[in-house]
Amino acid sequence: MKRSVYVTLLCLMAALMPMKAKETETPRIVNIINFIRGVEPRDNGVITPEILYKTVEEQAICLRKNNLTGTYLLMYNALIEPRYQKLLKEERERGCEIGGWWEISQPQCEEAGVKWRADVPWLHHANVGFSIGYTQQEREKLIDAYMKKFKEIFGNYPASVGSWFIDAFTLNYLYEKYGIVASCNCRDQVGTDGYTMWGGYWTGGYYPSKKNSYIPAQSKENQIGVPVFRMLGSDPIYQYDAGLGINVWQSVKTLEPTCTDGGGSEKWVDWYFQTFTEDPALGLTYTQMGQENSFTWARFHAGFEMQAVKLAQLRQKGTIRLENLEETGAWFSKKYKVTPASAQSALSDYSGNDNRTLWFNSRYYRTNVIWEGDLMKLRDIHLFREDYASKYLNTPCTTANFQYITLPLVDGNLWSTQESLAAMRFYKKVGETLIELKGKQPMLTDKGKTLLVEWPLKNDEGTLAILFTEDKLQVTAPKGLDWCMELRTEPKADLPFTSIEEKRITAQQDNFPYSITLKKGFALDLRSKGQGKVMRWEPQGNRIVLDMK
């Protein structure tokens, strides 16, 4: 009887303990990251330092209530405030991480002996509030001043430093001198807040190039040894072309709790977490929950509290790994010596439009497949080349805006209008006529280090398959099907292609040449035909194989 009671108690204890995903499975990793500013001068004094502090205090109370831990990243002007120090030391004692938020402010410049270039104590402009606005010597001084102060307060250097963006020189200095183990940057966006970051490793973690921290390095010797994780949890279907042709700045559809039709909507959050935890993936999937305090607790508390409850439930079920940013960075560095291939999908559509999508990333390229009803297209292909240096690597940014763009082969946003969406589409050839192929629900299979997409065609025409590997993209169609792929864009799109030959496609961006090779199949140049037609890929046998290296 005693043994029976003992076993029953053990079973109950096991049931109540959070389950961990098996290491052999694709981990679904969530970081709660709240980044903290000490001032907010953009609103003419409405958002006071007291409101900013109370927002962080309420975030901490919410996490404690749900037995959650997270990462707090401090801007310098918050770091030096005693009330933040006290609150976050208490948070650290219960398992939270305290790190750095890399936006530059007046007191940091004064401490470092660097000239402050604004008439307010913090300015979000790229040439003032980001390290790219300073010389390399000034960047070192700003880092040294921050690290000295952080260690004085917390007794150690931070393991994680994040920002909307950190340049390669700064990131490498943080890694080599101060040993940070993780960093994070903004999601892909076009123009939002004046920041364009487009074509990067879409989600998850990557080792950046020493010449350009937005681009994954291809070789271990040319990579910065700290993994960078993409923040904010973009809607995998609709963020890509949000606001296309309507807004100068891309609108936002993310997990941020201030986003009313994203992270502030329970319907959307339920859908997002379902796709994140249940739909096919490769390598690892990653997302970040949290919000900067500048948005204030009054604006985002409902979404934040709702998400906290759901994350606690997902952790209890064992469907996510909830970690601090430092923990994720240390795990990533132990498991991967170079940037891994990874993929994330969404095979349902909360909006009822019957759209589905797949994002695949590797150290050589990224691509996006989107299914719209019974149609499939490649909406995006961007190439990564570690030698493509950022224009801010050695020279400071002198403008309020900044821009990081990788090397496009297909760009369904920048080459599009609302009326004419750029994409590489799949066609059946009937004489001289092209008829877009139609299919059914796709099947996605994790093959270890590769991902296989199988798309059953309608009319009993067989199955079209796409195999994504680290350095190649292979399309195989049923034997006997006369087919091709064709890229069409908005007719006035500014395209980078310098040459489209049978076996090689070459392009140039910012005077940097890049290319891909067709190992199987042939390319045809259609640019002379007008009407937005750019190129066609014809199969060799029934296959097209692109070498992305």
N, C-alpha and C positions, 0 to 999 in steps of 0.2 A: 504493500500500500504506500509506504513512504517513498519507494523508488518511483512508483507511478505518479505521485504528486510532484516529485522532483523533476521528472521528465516533462510533465505538463507545464511546470513553471518555466523550464528551459525553452519549450516551444513558444510559450507566450512572450518571453523576453526576445526571442529571435524574431517573432512576428512584429514586435514593436520597434526593433532596431532598423535604421535605414539600410536598405540593400545597396550593394555596390554592383555596377555593371561588370561583367567579366572582361578581363583584359583582352581576350581573344575577340570580343565583340567590338563594333564601332562605338567608341565612347561618345556620349552626348554631354558635352561639357558646358556648364553655365557659370559665369562669373557675375557677381553683383558688384558693380563698380560705381561708386558715387564720387564725383569729382567736385572740388570745393574752391570757390573764389571768396576772397575776403571783402571785395567791393564790387559794385555793379553800377558804373557811371552812365550807362547808356539810357537810363530811364528818368533822367533829371531828378534823381534823389528819391524816387518812389520806393525803390527796393533798398532798404537801409541795411547796414551791417547787422543790425539786430534780426531783421527778417531772414537774412542769409544764414545766420547762426541757428536760428530756431528751425529752419528747414532741415539742416543736418541733424539737429537734435531729434526731430521727429522721425527722420529716416532711421536713426539708431534705435529709437524706441520701437518702431515697427519691426525691425530685424530681430530685436531681442524678443518681442512678443511671439514671433514665429520661429524662434530658435534657429535663426539664420545668421551666418557670418558673411562678411564681404570685404571688399577692398575700398579704402578711402584714399583718394589722391588729392594732395594739398598743393594749391598754388602758393607761391612764396608769401603773398600778402595775407593768406589764411594761416600759413605755417607759423608766423611770428605772433599770432593772436593767442594769448594765454587760455581763453575759454575753449578754443579748438584743441589745444594741447591737452587740456584736462579731459575733455570728452573723449578724445581719440585714444588717449592712454588707457582709459577705462574700456573702450572697445577692443583695444589690442589684448588686454588681459583675458577677454573671453574668446579670443581666437581670430579676430579681424586683423587685416593687414593695413598698414599705413605706408603710403608711398607718395611719389611726387607727381604733380600735374604741371606739365611744361608749357605754361603760358607766362610770358615775361611781364613783370609789373615794375612800377617805379621804385618801391623799396628794395627789390632785388638788384636793380641796376645801380642804385646808390650804394648798396653794400658791396657790389662788385667793382665799383669805380668805373662804370660804363655810363655814358651819357643817355639820359632818358629823353625820348623824342616826341612827347605828347604833352598836352596841357591838362590831362586828367590822369589819375593814378594807375589806370589800366585802359588799354585800347585794343580792340580785337583785330585791328588791321594787321596784315601779314608782316609788314615791315617794322612793326612796333611790338606787337604782342607775341610774336613767334621767333624762335632762334634763327630762322632763315633771314631775318632782317638785320643780322649782326655779322661782323667779320668772324673768322675762325678764332682769332685771339680773344675777341669779346665773348664768343660762345664758351670758351674754356673758363673765362673769368666768371661768367654767370653760373656755370655748373659748379665751380669750386665754391662760390659763395653760398649757393643753395645747399650743397652737401655738408659744408661746415656747419651751417645753422641747423640742418636736420639732425645731424649727429649730436650737437649740443643739447637738443631738445629731447630726442628719443633714444639716444645712446648707441645708435647704429646708423649706417647708411641705408637708404631705401632699396629694397630688392626690385621694385617695379617703378617705372616712370612712364607716364602716358601723356598724350596730347591729341588734339585734332590732327596734328602732324609734327613729327620730329625729323629733322634732316639727318642725312647719313653721317656727316662729321660729328654732330652732337651725339647721336646714338652710339657711335663707335667709341667716342670718348667716355660716355657713361658706362659702357660695357668694359672697356679695357682698364680704366683707372678706378672705377667704383664698383665693378662687378655686378651690375644689375642683371637679373635673370629673366625679366619679362618686360615687354612694352605693349602699348596698344595705340591704335590710331583710328581715325574716323572711317566710317563706311564709304563706299563709292558714292559720289554725288557730283552734280554739275552746277557750279556757281553758287550753291547755297551758302549764305553769309559771306560770299566772295571767295569761297574755297572750292576749287575744282580738283577732285581726286578721282580719276576715271581709268578703268581698265586693269585694276590691280587684282591681286589674289583675293577673290570675292569674299570668302568667309573662312574662318579658321586661322591657323598660324603659319608664318613663313619666316625664313631667314633672309633679311634684306641684303642687297648688294652694297658694297662699301662705297659705290659711286652714286647710288640712288636708292634711298631707303623705302621707296614705294614699289620697287621691283625685286622679286625674289632672285637671289643669286643662283647660278647654275652649278658653280663649283664651291667646294668647302673653303678653298683658300681665298676666294673673293667675297665671302659672305661675312656679315657681322654676326657674331656668335650668340646674339640674343633674339629669341623669337618675338615677332610682332603679331598681335591678334587684332582682328577687325571688329570694331565696336558697333553697338546700337541695334543690331538685329533687324536688318532690312527685310521688308516683305519680298520673298524670293520671286514672286510673280510680277507685282505691280510697282515696286520701287524703281525699277530700271528705267521706265519711260514716264514716270510720274511728272505731270505738268508739261509734257512735251508740246512745244509749239504755243503754249499759253503763258508760261512764266519765264522771266529772264533767269530766275533762280529755280532750280528743281525743287518741287515740293517734297514733303517728308512723309514716308509711310513706314514706320519702324516700331520697334518694341518700346521706345521711349514712352513713359506714361503720360507725357503731355500731348502725345499724338492722338487726337480724338478718334480718328478712324483707324488707328493702329493700336499701340500699347495702352491707350485709354479705353478701348472697347473690349468688353469681356468676350463678345462673339469672336472678334479677331484674335484675341490672345489665346482662346481655346483652340482655334484653328491653327495658329502658329505653333503652339506647343505640341499639338498633335502631329503636325508634319515634321517638326523638329525631332520628336522622339520615336516616331513610328515609321515614317517613310524611308525608302532605301537611301543608303549613304555609303561613303567610302572613307577609310582612314580615320577621320574624326569629324564631328560636327561641333560647332562652337557658337555661342551667342552670349550677349552681355545685357543684363538687366540693370537699371539704375538711371540716375538723372543728375545733372549739375544743379547746384543749389540756386543758381540765378533764375530758374523758372519758378521757384518758391513753392512751399508746401501747399499753400491754398490752391494752386493751379493743378498740381499733379498728385495730391495725396490719394485720391480715389483709385487711380490707376496703379499707383505704387503699392498700396495696401492690397488691392485685388491680386496683383501679380505675386506678391510675397506669399500669400496663402496658397496659391497654385504651385509655386516653386517648392514650398514645404511639402505639399502633397506628392509632387513628382519625385522628390528626394526620398520620401518614405516608401514609395513604390519601387524605388531602385531604377527608375527609367532615366535619371540624369545623374551626372557627377557635379555637385555644387562645390566649387573650389574658390579659393582666393587666387588672384592673378599670379602671384608668386608660385603657388603650388602648380598651376597649369603650366607656367613657363619651365619650372624645374622638371616636370614630367615630360614635357615636349622635348627638352634638350637631351634627356636621358634616352628617349625612345628614337629620336630622329637626329641624324647627323647632317642631313641636308633637308631642304623643304620637301615634304611628302606630297604625293598625289592625294587629293581628297575630293569628296563630292557631297552635295546636299540636294535633296529633291522635295517637291511638293506636288503630290499626285491627286490633290483635291483642290477645290476652289470655293472659298467661303462666300464669294460674291454671286455665285450662280452662273458665271460666264463659261464654265466648263473649260477653264484653262489649267494647264499643269506645266511644271518646269523642272529642269535639272541644271545645276551649276557644277562644273568640273574644273578643278584647279590642279596645276602641277608647277614645278619650278621652271617649266619651259613655256607654258601657255595657260590661258583660261578660256572656257567656252560656256555658252548658255544655249540649251535647247528649250524651246517652248512649244507646247501643243495648244492650239486654239481650236477647240472642238475636234474635228477629224483631220485637221491639218497639222503638220510639223515643220518647224524651220529652225535653223541655227541663227539665233538673234545676235550673237556676239562671239567673236574670236579675237583675243588680244595676245600678242606674243611678248615674252619676257627675255631681255638681253641684258646681262649684268654690266656690260660696257656702256650702256646708254646712260650717260651721266646726267644728273640733275643740273639745271642751270644755276641752282642755288648752292651747289657743292662748295665752290670756292669763292663765289661772288654773292654778296648780300642781296636780298630782294629789296627793291626800292618802291614797290607799289602796295596798295592796300589789299589787293587780291593776290592769291597764289594759284599755281596750276601744276599738277602732276598728272601726266597722261602716259600710258604705256603705248605699245606699238600695235595699231589696229590692222586686222585682216578683214574683219566684219564688225561694223559698229551700228547697231540697231537704234542708237539714240542720236549721236552726233551727225549721222548721215541721213536723218529722217525728218519728216514733218508729220503732223497728224494725218494728213491725207496720203502720205507716201512713206510707209515704214520700211526701212532697209532691212534686208535679211538674205541669207542663203537658203533658198527653197528647193524642194524636191519635186521633180517633174517626170511624168511619163511622156515619151515621144510618140506621137501618132502622125506619121508623115512629117510635115514641116511644123506641126502644131505641138505646143507643149501644154499638157494638162496636169495641174498640180495633183500629186498623189494624195490619197486619203486613206486614213487608217483607223485603228481602234485603240483601246487603252494600251499604253506602252507597258512593257515589263522591264524592270531594272534589276540587274544582278551584280552584287559585289563579288568580283573574281579574285580578291586578295589585294593586289596592287593595281588592278585595272577595273573598269566598270563597263558592263555590257548593257546596251539598250536594244531591246527587241520590239519592233513596231509592226504588228500584224496589219497588213494592207487589206483594204476592202475589196470586194469582188473576187475573193479567193485568189488574189495575186501573190500570195506568199508573205514572207516576213522580211522587212528591211532591218538590218542590224547596224548599230554603230558601236565600235569598240574604242573606248578612250583609254589610252595608256599614257605613261609619263611623258613620252616624247613624240607620240604619233596619234593621229586620228584616222580611223579606218571605217569606211562605209561599205557594206556588202548588201547587194540586192538579190532577189531571187533570180536564178538563171532563166534566161528567156525574156526577162523584162527589159525593154528598151527605155533607158532612163538617163537622167542627168541632174546636176545641181546647178542653180544659177543665182548669182548675186545681183540684186537690183536695189538701187538707192534712190533717194530724192534726187531729181535730175541736176540740181545745182550744188550738190554736196561737194565739199572740198576733200578730194580723195588723195591718198598718199602714193598711189601706184606709179612707178616709173617704167615698169616693163611687165607684161603678162605674156609669158612664153609657154610652150607646151608642157615643159617639165619644171619650170621655175617661175615664181612670182616674186618680184622685187618691189620695194617701196622705200620711201625716205620720209623721216620726220625730224625736224630740227637739225637738218643736215646729217642725220644719222641713218645710214642705209641698213635695211634688214630684208630678209627673204625667207621663203619656205620652198621646199622641193616636193613634187609629186612623185612618190615612189611607184605608185600605181595610178593610172589614169592620165588625163591630159587636160590642160587649161586652154581655153579659147578667149581671146580678147574681144569684148563686145562694145567697147567704149565708143567706137565710131558709129554705132547704130543709134545712139542717143536714147531718149526716153528713160534714163536712169539705169539702163543695162550696163553692167560692168564686166562680168566674166562668167563663163560657164565651165564647169568641171565635168568632163566626160569619163565614164568608167573604162577600165582596161579589163576585159573579161566582164565580170560583174562587180568589180571593186574599185574604190578610190582610196588611196592611202597617202596621207599628208605627213611629211617629216617636219616636225615643229622645232627641231633643234637649230 
